[in-house]
């Protein structure tokens, strides 16, 4: 087991807080996008179906729920926002 101690600095703490805040906001945004039909269900359903096929899961009635759509949208938004947050953290923590 490799347990390395990493000293917490003000910059690393600020970076971690930004990441946590981003995750909370993305979750809320994804939920609002689904509830208000901003992102079409058909688009997300296709992405969910592709993921299910890759995992060998046959279509089931519980595959296309709002919670699954929120989860998928959240992952998409998280992936895109990670790039921007990393750049922001680098700028702030210099």
Secondary structure, DSSP 8 states (H G I E B T S, - for coil): ---------HHHHHHHHHHHHHHHHHHHHHHHHHHTT-S-HHHHHHHHHHHHHHTT----TTSS-HHHHHHHHHHHHHHHHHHHHHHHHHHHT-
